[in-house]
Amino acid sequence: MSHATHELIREAAAGSAEGRLHFGQVIGLMVVAGVDSYAVDYRSARATYYPRDGAPLDLPLETPDMPIPEGFNTVALKTAIAGSQRGVVTYPQFKRLSMAAGCVGYTVWIAGRHVTYYGRRGETHVEQFPD
């Protein structure tokens, strides 16, 4: 993976973590960087980015110091997602809200234009990218 690709991914991750880039801006940077997908694991506090060409890039992820409930509350998760899509929920807030909803992680499928969210027992919720 090129240095420029690494820098775009790192900028997207940092901007999102700081709440200064919204989801659509992050996806735009991922497209430019040639990333097909990325996976976030709240339990290991890691995010792994998968470019079309090159090895994956694994980065640490700051997560709230809170337990993730056993239950997977899709209503609460959808509320957090909708707030994020409207730009009223930043990524730091989204992490807290989605974890409180029982989400242990998610995978963003850029080419497929959707995100798959996961619960502790293998539950999933698939959310299409907004148009």
N, CA, C and O of each residue as an XYZ file, in Angstrom:
524
protein
N       0.858     -1.169      0.000
C       0.000      0.000      0.000
C       0.903      1.230      0.000
O       1.900      1.271      0.720
N       0.564      2.206     -0.785
C       1.395      3.395     -0.912
C       1.276      4.296      0.315
O       0.330      4.197      1.097
N       2.252      5.165      0.454
C       2.251      6.140      1.545
C       1.026      7.052      1.432
O       0.411      7.380      2.446
N       0.670      7.461      0.228
C      -0.486      8.342      0.016
C      -1.779      7.654      0.454
O      -2.651      8.288      1.050
N      -1.902      6.371      0.163
C      -3.082      5.611      0.585
C      -3.161      5.556      2.102
O      -4.218      5.787      2.688
N      -2.029      5.248      2.733
C      -1.970      5.234      4.201
C      -2.404      6.576      4.775
O      -3.182      6.625      5.728
N      -1.912      7.646      4.206
C      -2.226      8.982      4.732
C      -3.705      9.326      4.583
O      -4.293      9.924      5.485
N      -4.312      8.958      3.460
C      -5.750      9.210      3.281
C      -6.570      8.436      4.312
O      -7.504      8.975      4.906
N      -6.213      7.171      4.516
C      -6.929      6.350      5.492
C      -6.753      6.930      6.891
O      -7.719      7.042      7.645
N      -5.533      7.294      7.234
C      -5.269      7.858      8.565
C      -6.008      9.193      8.763
O      -6.505      9.468      9.856
N      -6.080     10.007      7.729
C      -6.807     11.283      7.821
C      -8.300     11.031      8.035
O      -8.940     11.694      8.851
N      -8.844     10.071      7.296
C     -10.261      9.743      7.463
C     -10.528      9.234      8.875
O     -11.503      9.640      9.506
N      -9.678      8.358      9.367
C      -9.855      7.802     10.719
C      -9.734      8.896     11.780
O     -10.547      8.960     12.703
N      -8.737      9.743     11.652
C      -8.538     10.820     12.638
C      -9.675     11.832     12.583
O     -10.192     12.240     13.623
N     -10.065     12.236     11.392
C     -11.148     13.213     11.253
C     -12.459     12.699     11.803
O     -13.224     13.447     12.411
N     -12.718     11.425     11.590
C     -13.926     10.817     12.125
C     -13.858     10.741     13.646
O     -14.818     11.092     14.332
N     -12.728     10.284     14.173
C     -12.545     10.151     15.628
C     -12.676     11.498     16.336
O     -13.155     11.564     17.469
N     -12.253     12.563     15.671
C     -12.323     13.908     16.253
C     -13.685     14.564     16.050
O     -13.947     15.636     16.596
N     -14.555     13.923     15.265
C     -15.880     14.475     15.018
C     -15.905     15.582     13.981
O     -16.895     16.306     13.880
N     -14.827     15.731     13.202
C     -14.807     16.803     12.207
C     -15.138     16.323     10.798
O     -15.363     17.141      9.905
N     -15.170     15.018     10.588
C     -15.595     14.447      9.307
C     -16.821     13.579      9.540
O     -16.842     12.768     10.466
N     -17.836     13.744      8.711
C     -19.007     12.887      8.820
C     -18.833     11.663      7.934
O     -17.887     11.582      7.150
N     -19.742     10.722      8.061
C     -19.634      9.438      7.375
C     -19.424      9.594      5.869
O     -18.564      8.927      5.295
N     -20.195     10.459      5.231
C     -20.061     10.648      3.786
C     -18.679     11.131      3.385
O     -18.155     10.720      2.349
N     -18.088     11.992      4.188
C     -16.731     12.478      3.904
C     -15.708     11.355      4.075
O     -14.759     11.246      3.298
N     -15.905     10.531      5.089
C     -15.003      9.388      5.305
C     -15.082      8.438      4.112
O     -14.056      7.982      3.609
N     -16.289      8.146      3.667
C     -16.450      7.252      2.515
C     -15.780      7.854      1.283
O     -15.137      7.135      0.519
N     -15.922      9.155      1.082
C     -15.254      9.810     -0.046
C     -13.745      9.622     -0.007
O     -13.129      9.341     -1.035
N     -13.148      9.773      1.160
C     -11.703      9.551      1.290
C     -11.337      8.091      1.063
O     -10.292      7.796      0.482
N     -12.183      7.183      1.516
C     -11.923      5.747      1.308
C     -11.959      5.398     -0.179
O     -11.152      4.600     -0.656
N     -12.892      5.995     -0.899
C     -12.979      5.753     -2.348
C     -11.703      6.237     -3.026
O     -11.126      5.523     -3.846
N     -11.263      7.441     -2.691
C     -10.033      7.987     -3.274
C      -8.837      7.097     -2.931
O      -7.946      6.903     -3.758
N      -8.818      6.560     -1.717
C      -7.706      5.708     -1.274
C      -7.775      4.302     -1.865
O      -6.826      3.529     -1.735
N      -8.887      3.968     -2.512
C      -9.015      2.637     -3.103
C      -9.376      1.553     -2.096
O      -9.038      0.385     -2.290
N     -10.057      1.933     -1.026
C     -10.459      0.973      0.007
C     -11.791      0.341     -0.389
O     -12.756      1.046     -0.685
N     -11.839     -1.000     -0.392
C     -13.068     -1.724     -0.705
C     -14.001     -1.802      0.492
O     -15.219     -1.677      0.359
N     -13.406     -2.014      1.671
C     -14.204     -2.152      2.880
C     -13.323     -1.871      4.091
O     -12.096     -1.842      3.999
N     -13.990     -1.664      5.236
C     -13.250     -1.598      6.492
C     -14.113     -2.155      7.597
O     -15.340     -2.053      7.568
N     -13.450     -2.746      8.572
C     -14.140     -3.395      9.681
C     -13.729     -2.742     10.990
O     -12.548     -2.495     11.234
N     -14.720     -2.466     11.825
C     -14.494     -1.877     13.145
C     -14.890     -2.911     14.183
O     -15.986     -3.470     14.132
N     -13.989     -3.162     15.129
C     -14.259     -4.090     16.224
C     -14.133     -3.318     17.528
O     -13.028     -3.007     17.971
N     -15.278     -3.008     18.143
C     -15.269     -2.261     19.397
C     -14.580     -3.045     20.513
O     -13.931     -2.449     21.373
N     -14.711     -4.376     20.511
C     -14.157     -5.178     21.601
C     -12.640     -5.178     21.618
O     -12.032     -5.205     22.687
N     -12.028     -5.149     20.453
C     -10.565     -5.108     20.395
C     -10.038     -3.693     20.188
O      -8.828     -3.471     20.183
N     -10.954     -2.733     20.017
C     -10.603     -1.328     19.784
C      -9.654     -1.195     18.591
O      -8.596     -0.572     18.678
N     -10.069     -1.806     17.467
C      -9.284     -1.793     16.237
C     -10.190     -1.516     15.046
O     -11.380     -1.831     15.064
N      -9.615     -0.929     14.025
C     -10.276     -0.767     12.731
C      -9.302     -1.265     11.668
O      -8.127     -0.897     11.674
N      -9.789     -2.093     10.764
C      -8.945     -2.652      9.711
C      -9.498     -2.225      8.364
O     -10.681     -2.409      8.077
N      -8.634     -1.654      7.543
C      -8.998     -1.120      6.232
C      -8.439     -2.041      5.158
O      -7.275     -2.438      5.215
N      -9.271     -2.378      4.182
C      -8.902     -3.328      3.140
C      -8.875     -2.646      1.775
O      -9.918     -2.495      1.140
N      -7.700     -2.235      1.320
C      -7.607     -1.617     -0.008
C      -7.693     -2.684     -1.099
O      -7.401     -3.857     -0.866
N      -8.100     -2.251     -2.293
C      -8.154     -3.171     -3.438
C      -6.781     -3.759     -3.717
O      -6.644     -4.952     -3.990
N      -5.776     -2.912     -3.646
C      -4.406     -3.351     -3.931
C      -3.556     -3.128     -2.693
O      -3.404     -1.994     -2.239
N      -3.013     -4.175     -2.158
C      -2.133     -4.022     -1.008
C      -2.667     -4.709      0.234
O      -3.789     -5.212      0.275
N      -1.825     -4.706      1.227
C      -2.146     -5.365      2.495
C      -3.107     -4.512      3.314
O      -3.144     -3.291      3.158
N      -3.881     -5.147      4.180
C      -4.772     -4.387      5.069
C      -3.979     -3.480      5.997
O      -2.823     -3.751      6.319
N      -4.619     -2.403      6.419
C      -4.035     -1.481      7.389
C      -4.873     -1.559      8.654
O      -6.073     -1.289      8.627
N      -4.240     -1.928      9.764
C      -4.915     -2.083     11.050
C      -4.533     -0.904     11.940
O      -3.352     -0.643     12.167
N      -5.554     -0.189     12.446
C      -5.314      0.987     13.276
C      -6.041      0.858     14.614
O      -7.104      0.242     14.692
N      -5.465      1.439     15.662
C      -6.181      1.459     16.937
C      -7.402      2.355     16.837
O      -7.430      3.305     16.055
N      -8.406      2.042     17.635
C      -9.664      2.793     17.639
C      -9.987      3.165     19.075
O     -10.077      2.300     19.946
N     -10.158      4.444     19.314
C     -10.559      4.876     20.649
C     -12.040      4.544     20.830
O     -12.885      4.949     20.032
N     -12.330      3.803     21.890
C     -13.713      3.437     22.179
C     -14.074      3.885     23.589
O     -13.206      3.984     24.456
N     -15.343      4.153     23.813
C     -15.775      4.534     25.160
C     -15.502      3.401     26.153
O     -15.600      2.224     25.807
N     -15.165      3.762     27.366
C     -14.943      2.769     28.414
C     -16.289      2.409     29.013
O     -16.708      2.967     30.027
N     -16.959      1.463     28.365
C     -18.295      1.063     28.794
C     -18.545     -0.367     28.353
O     -18.000     -0.811     27.342
N     -19.358     -1.084     29.096
C     -19.690     -2.449     28.680
C     -20.666     -2.429     27.502
O     -21.458     -1.500     27.346
N     -20.588     -3.465     26.689
C     -21.543     -3.626     25.596
C     -22.590     -4.638     26.061
O     -22.242     -5.772     26.393
N     -23.865     -4.247     26.089
C     -24.902     -5.157     26.588
C     -25.010     -6.435     25.758
O     -24.566     -6.489     24.611
N     -25.599     -7.444     26.353
C     -25.830     -8.721     25.660
C     -26.846     -8.567     24.532
O     -26.667     -9.125     23.450
N     -27.910     -7.810     24.786
C     -28.976     -7.666     23.797
C     -28.588     -6.743     22.655
O     -27.794     -5.818     22.827
N     -29.152     -7.004     21.497
C     -28.905     -6.209     20.294
C     -30.177     -5.423     20.000
O     -31.150     -5.984     19.497
N     -30.173     -4.136     20.308
C     -31.350     -3.286     20.196
C     -31.314     -2.562     18.853
O     -30.693     -1.507     18.723
N     -31.989     -3.142     17.851
C     -31.931     -2.552     16.506
C     -32.632     -1.201     16.430
O     -32.255     -0.356     15.618
N     -33.645     -0.989     17.263
C     -34.336      0.311     17.257
C     -33.360      1.403     17.707
O     -33.254      2.446     17.060
N     -32.652      1.168     18.807
C     -31.667      2.147     19.293
C     -30.531      2.318     18.288
O     -30.046      3.430     18.084
N     -30.105      1.222     17.661
C     -29.040      1.305     16.664
C     -29.484      2.133     15.464
O     -28.735      2.986     14.987
N     -30.686      1.889     14.976
C     -31.206      2.652     13.833
C     -31.338      4.137     14.171
O     -31.122      4.990     13.311
N     -31.689      4.444     15.409
C     -31.774      5.844     15.840
C     -30.400      6.499     15.788
O     -30.269      7.635     15.333
N     -29.377      5.788     16.253
C     -28.001      6.307     16.204
C     -27.553      6.501     14.756
O     -26.932      7.510     14.423
N     -27.868      5.539     13.907
C     -27.497      5.622     12.488
C     -28.181      6.822     11.834
O     -27.543      7.581     11.105
N     -29.469      6.991     12.092
C     -30.208      8.112     11.498
C     -29.627      9.443     11.943
O     -29.512     10.365     11.135
N     -29.260      9.561     13.214
C     -28.634     10.790     13.706
C     -27.312     11.053     13.027
O     -26.989     12.194     12.698
N     -26.547     10.001     12.817
C     -25.268     10.140     12.121
C     -25.484     10.576     10.673
O     -24.780     11.450     10.170
N     -26.456      9.965     10.012
C     -26.732     10.305      8.615
C     -27.207     11.748      8.467
O     -26.927     12.386      7.452
N     -27.919     12.266      9.459
C     -28.389     13.658      9.421
C     -27.301     14.640      9.840
O     -27.475     15.850      9.699
N     -26.189     14.138     10.352
C     -25.097     15.006     10.774
C     -25.259     15.578     12.170
O     -24.521     16.488     12.548
N     -26.212     15.067     12.949
C     -26.406     15.570     14.307
C     -25.696     14.699     15.349
O     -25.569     15.095     16.508
N     -25.239     13.522     14.940
C     -24.482     12.628     15.811
C     -23.094     12.455     15.204
O     -22.953     11.949     14.091
N     -22.069     12.879     15.945
C     -20.693     12.712     15.465
C     -20.232     11.285     15.758
O     -20.891     10.548     16.492
N     -19.098     10.905     15.180
C     -18.623      9.538     15.372
C     -18.330      9.212     16.834
O     -18.657      8.107     17.266
N     -17.733     10.106     17.618
C     -17.554      9.763     19.038
C     -18.892      9.458     19.729
O     -18.973      8.542     20.547
N     -19.918     10.214     19.405
C     -21.250      9.950     19.973
C     -21.826      8.654     19.415
O     -22.452      7.880     20.140
N     -21.611      8.426     18.127
C     -22.137      7.223     17.485
C     -21.559      5.962     18.122
O     -22.282      4.991     18.348
N     -20.275      5.975     18.408
C     -19.672      4.793     19.039
C     -20.370      4.488     20.359
O     -20.718      3.337     20.624
N     -20.574      5.492     21.173
C     -21.233      5.294     22.473
C     -22.668      4.780     22.281
O     -23.079      3.827     22.943
N     -23.418      5.402     21.389
C     -24.811      5.011     21.162
C     -24.928      3.608     20.569
O     -25.780      2.825     20.986
N     -24.085      3.298     19.611
C     -24.167      1.970     18.977
C     -23.705      0.878     19.943
O     -24.274     -0.214     19.956
N     -22.688      1.159     20.743
C     -22.261      0.180     21.745
C     -23.375     -0.032     22.774
O     -23.643     -1.168     23.164
N     -24.019      1.036     23.211
C     -25.123      0.921     24.167
C     -26.284      0.112     23.582
O     -27.066     -0.484     24.322
N     -26.389      0.096     22.255
C     -27.426     -0.682     21.574
C     -27.030     -2.148     21.409
O     -27.784     -2.930     20.830
N     -25.854     -2.527     21.911
C     -25.420     -3.917     21.826
C     -24.601     -4.253     20.604
O     -24.395     -5.428     20.302
N     -24.131     -3.245     19.894
C     -23.302     -3.452     18.700
C     -21.848     -3.680     19.123
O     -21.271     -2.868     19.846
N     -21.263     -4.792     18.665
C     -19.859     -5.084     18.990
C     -18.910     -4.662     17.863
O     -17.693     -4.638     18.043
N     -19.473     -4.335     16.714
C     -18.653     -3.913     15.586
C     -19.475     -3.869     14.312
O     -20.669     -4.168     14.301
N     -18.805     -3.493     13.252
C     -19.500     -3.392     11.969
C     -18.492     -3.423     10.834
O     -17.301     -3.176     11.027
N     -18.998     -3.734      9.636
C     -18.189     -3.711      8.424
C     -18.849     -2.781      7.424
O     -20.044     -2.893      7.151
N     -18.067     -1.866      6.883
C     -18.543     -0.939      5.859
C     -18.121     -1.505      4.506
O     -16.931     -1.669      4.236
N     -19.092     -1.798      3.673
C     -18.866     -2.342      2.329
C     -19.047     -1.197      1.337
O     -20.171     -0.878      0.949
N     -17.946     -0.583      0.932
C     -18.015      0.630      0.123
C     -18.621      0.359     -1.248
O     -19.538      1.068     -1.664
N     -18.133     -0.646     -1.953
C     -18.681     -0.945     -3.274
C     -20.134     -1.401     -3.171
O     -20.939     -1.097     -4.051
N     -20.476     -2.119     -2.116
C     -21.843     -2.602     -1.919
C     -22.776     -1.552     -1.346
O     -23.992     -1.746     -1.311
N     -22.200     -0.420     -0.890
C     -22.956      0.720     -0.374
C     -23.866      0.357      0.801
O     -25.028      0.758      0.863
N     -23.289     -0.423      1.738
C     -24.033     -0.725      2.953
C     -23.075     -1.028      4.094
O     -21.881     -1.250      3.896
N     -23.645     -1.029      5.306
C     -22.901     -1.344      6.516
C     -23.615     -2.497      7.200
O     -24.839     -2.486      7.331
N     -22.854     -3.491      7.636
C     -23.404     -4.604      8.409
C     -22.946     -4.440      9.848
O     -21.747     -4.415     10.127
N     -23.906     -4.328     10.760
C     -23.639     -4.177     12.192
C     -23.840     -5.528     12.871
O     -24.712     -6.302     12.473
N     -23.029     -5.816     13.903
C     -23.046     -7.114     14.556
C     -23.338     -7.000     16.049
O     -22.875     -6.079     16.723
N     -24.123     -7.968     16.551
C     -24.360     -8.094     17.977
C     -23.554     -9.252     18.547
O     -22.931    -10.007     17.801
N     -23.566     -9.391     19.852
C     -22.790    -10.427     20.550
C     -23.162    -11.851     20.159
O     -22.319    -12.745     20.228
N     -24.369    -12.072     19.761
C     -24.825    -13.432     19.460
C     -24.934    -13.686     17.951
O     -25.621    -14.607     17.511
N     -24.253    -12.864     17.187
C     -24.276    -13.038     15.739
C     -25.420    -12.317     15.050
O     -25.617    -12.472     13.845
N     -26.184    -11.524     15.812
C     -27.249    -10.757     15.193
C     -26.629     -9.762     14.203
O     -25.495     -9.315     14.377
N     -27.382     -9.435     13.188
C     -26.909     -8.436     12.221
C     -28.027     -7.450     11.890
O     -29.218     -7.752     11.971
N     -27.585     -6.282     11.520
C     -28.476     -5.281     10.938
C     -27.729     -4.701      9.754
O     -26.585     -4.267      9.893
N     -28.366     -4.688      8.580
C     -27.759     -4.125      7.386
C     -28.426     -2.798      7.077
O     -29.649     -2.702      6.967
N     -27.589     -1.772      6.939
C     -28.082     -0.421      6.646
C     -27.483      0.042      5.328
O     -26.262      0.116      5.188
N     -28.338      0.354      4.362
C     -27.887      0.855      3.060
C     -27.369      2.290      3.228
O     -27.850      3.033      4.083
N     -26.401      2.664      2.417
C     -25.940      4.055      2.418
C     -27.094      4.958      2.003
O     -27.890      4.587      1.140
N     -27.192      6.134      2.604
C     -28.229      7.069      2.139
C     -27.872      7.593      0.761
O     -26.699      7.656      0.394
N     -28.874      7.962      0.013
C     -28.629      8.509     -1.340
C     -28.247      9.970     -1.272
O     -28.006     10.594     -2.305
